[in-house]
Amino acid sequence: MRLKIYLVEDNAVIRDNLAASMEEMVHAQVVGSATTEAEATSWLQAHPDEWDLAVVDLFLLQGNGLGVLNSFRERRPEQKMVVFTNYATPVMRERCLAWGANAVFDKSNEIDAFMKYAVDAAAARSHATGLV
């Protein structure tokens, strides 16, 4: 069973490239995406068993990624939320982690670490479901 990823990203080019990379390199399934806080929150709440990893940008068309994180502080332990942003300052990293992010990655210089995190999450998912 592949890792199910939900993308919260308002930039279509980044979202499409990220989806393609994650499906190819992580062997994950992108189950949906949102460009606004309200859209992301609504989908994630309506589909609590249909995602394993939510990848959240901080700046969205409406609202922000912190609001998405705040809405899902209470989730199953195996469900992860990571922030993937161009605004990964030390203060913002601390805030994201305090609001429930499992990890924070800078889009400009931590893409390899982000992909490794996703690969590791996919491996943990496979191990937990007995597919290893």
Steps between C-alpha positions, in 0.01 A plus 500: 500500500648833392540802725200730445602863474286813507661821369412846627674731251362796307769515230385270219848445357647404838196285584511310169876447514484393862218255429689345208824476700330344800315244291818404315772525766301411812260262324221687674148578391394865502136476606414867465606858536380838617595861437327653805488434872123443493517254211782304664334491841168393352649215294726370777210499749264332255755229413674413829604152385608594148833671568827408667709810432384858451755731341411859589631831368471798734377758250175407323249677277277544805597436858831336583669174581508573872121486502513160331751374757294636788188320375679163508699500822283203597555227242606137492867454597585352161362804318771757441482866407808672361552859397673558167556873458726778381463662841676252728660749739604372844204678661254362243640147537447521874146631454410227248629227731307652793184500286531131417735461205713188511772670296574820309695519174619796293403468133817670381764289671347202682331311216725196552422488872130540422504214250692280745236574764227394255688184398548410867130564567407274208732226631352531850149478349594184307660347808198580718262340251720192460594566137875489555 
